[in-house]
């Protein structure tokens, strides 16, 4: 591994974890890399469609769902394999998602 022309060593613990996973005999498949703090979507189970921020509490992964207006959040424990990364909304797209007032004609 490296950064530009400078080699960066992979920690022994990560190499050992990969070796253990490969020799374990359990089913495995490639999976997108998710980092704590990224916005994710739940794709399976009763929480399907829920979006929130991935956090790790005492070794367990949770999705934090927040209600901005109320300034309240709840953390829900989930299987990491149920999650996918939500791409960031760019500033150009964001204004299109803002609710606009609806004009209602008043009867005469």
C-alpha positions in Angstrom: 0.0 0.0 0.0 1.2 3.5 -0.5 0.4 7.2 -0.8 2.0 8.6 -4.0 5.5 7.2 -4.0 5.7 6.6 -0.2 4.9 3.1 1.0 2.5 2.8 3.9 2.5 -0.5 5.9 -0.8 -2.3 6.5 -1.1 -3.0 10.2 -0.5 -6.7 11.2 -3.9 -6.8 13.0 -5.7 -6.1 9.7 -3.6 -8.7 7.8 -4.4 -11.3 10.5 -8.1 -10.4 10.4 -8.2 -10.9 6.6 -6.3 -14.2 6.9 -8.7 -15.4 9.5 -11.7 -14.4 7.5 -10.4 -16.1 4.4 -9.6 -19.4 6.1 -12.7 -19.5 8.3 -14.9 -21.4 5.8 -17.8 -18.9 6.3 -19.6 -17.4 3.3 -18.0 -14.1 2.2 -18.4 -11.5 -0.5 -16.8 -8.1 -1.3 -18.6 -5.2 0.4 -18.2 -1.4 0.0 -16.1 0.2 2.7 -18.2 2.1 5.2 -16.8 4.5 7.7 -18.3 5.7 11.0 -19.8 9.1 10.3 -21.0 8.4 6.8 -24.6 8.7 5.8 -26.0 5.2 5.1 -29.3 3.6 4.0 -30.8 0.5 5.5 -31.6 -2.0 2.6 -33.1 -5.0 4.5 -35.4 -5.8 7.5 -38.0 -3.7 9.1 -35.9 -0.5 8.8 -35.7 -0.7 5.0 -35.4 2.7 3.5 -34.3 4.5 6.7 -31.3 6.8 6.2 -29.0 8.0 9.0 -25.5 8.4 10.2 -23.4 5.2 10.9 -22.0 5.2 14.4 -20.2 2.6 16.5 -21.1 2.2 20.2 -19.2 -0.3 22.2 -18.4 -2.4 19.1 -22.0 -2.5 17.8 -23.0 -0.5 14.7 -26.0 1.7 14.8 -27.7 4.1 12.5 -28.6 7.4 14.0 -31.9 8.9 12.8 -32.3 12.6 13.5 -35.2 15.0 13.3 -33.5 18.3 12.6 -36.4 20.6 13.5 -36.9 18.9 16.9 -33.1 18.5 17.5 -33.6 14.9 18.7 -32.0 11.7 17.6 -32.4 8.0 18.1 -29.8 5.3 17.5 -30.9 1.9 16.1 -28.7 -1.1 16.1 -28.3 -2.7 12.7 -26.3 -5.3 10.8 -23.6 -3.5 8.8 -24.3 -5.9 5.9 -27.7 -4.3 5.6 -26.3 -0.9 4.8 -25.2 1.0 1.8 -23.5 4.4 1.4 -25.8 7.3 0.6 -24.0 9.7 -1.8 -23.8 13.3 -0.7 -26.3 15.7 -2.0 -24.5 18.5 -3.8 -25.3 22.1 -3.1 -26.8 22.5 -6.6 -29.3 19.7 -6.0 -30.2 20.6 -2.4 -32.4 23.6 -3.3 -34.6 21.4 -5.4 -35.5 19.3 -2.4 -36.8 22.3 -0.3 -40.5 22.4 0.2 -42.1 25.4 -1.5 -45.4 27.1 -0.3 -48.5 26.1 -2.2 -50.9 28.9 -3.3 -54.5 28.0 -2.6 -57.2 30.1 -4.3 -59.7 31.6 -2.0 -63.4 31.2 -3.0 -65.5 34.3 -3.8 
